[in-house]
Amino acid sequence: QVQLVESGGGSVQTGGSLRLSCAVSGRTFSSWAMGWFRQARGKEREFVAAISWNGAATLYADSVKGRFTISNDDVENTVYLQMNSLKPEDTAVYFCAAVITGKRYAIQGSWEYDYWGRGTQVTVSS
């Protein structure tokens, strides 16, 4: 049974930083493409960042480009989202997602992911 568990959320002030982690268990981590999505209250879930299975390709939403960095650690079976220069509009529940794939590019579409975590809350106050 594949499980994704997010951690690292919390409350920060504008301009602060957080690092989210998503630990994958139940299957070998190799060949997993991973993504981060977020959902603010009253809004639809939106794409944040994605990384290809070998870490060679990454993709970011325009709203976070230059501020957020996605990375993975095959040894720890974990994907990270480093979030810097946080803004109030970054406030949301953040979800990680995973899919086993041989594709060499990062995946943006939520429908392409098979496994999801339960989310971690990020709150940025002004």
Salt bridges, closest charged atoms under 4 A:
GLU46 OE2 - ARG38 NE 2.58
ASP62 OD1 - LYS65 NZ 3.11
ASP90 OD1 - ARG38 NH1 2.90
ASP90 OD2 - ARG67 NH1 2.75
GLU112 OE1 - LYS103 NZ 3.20
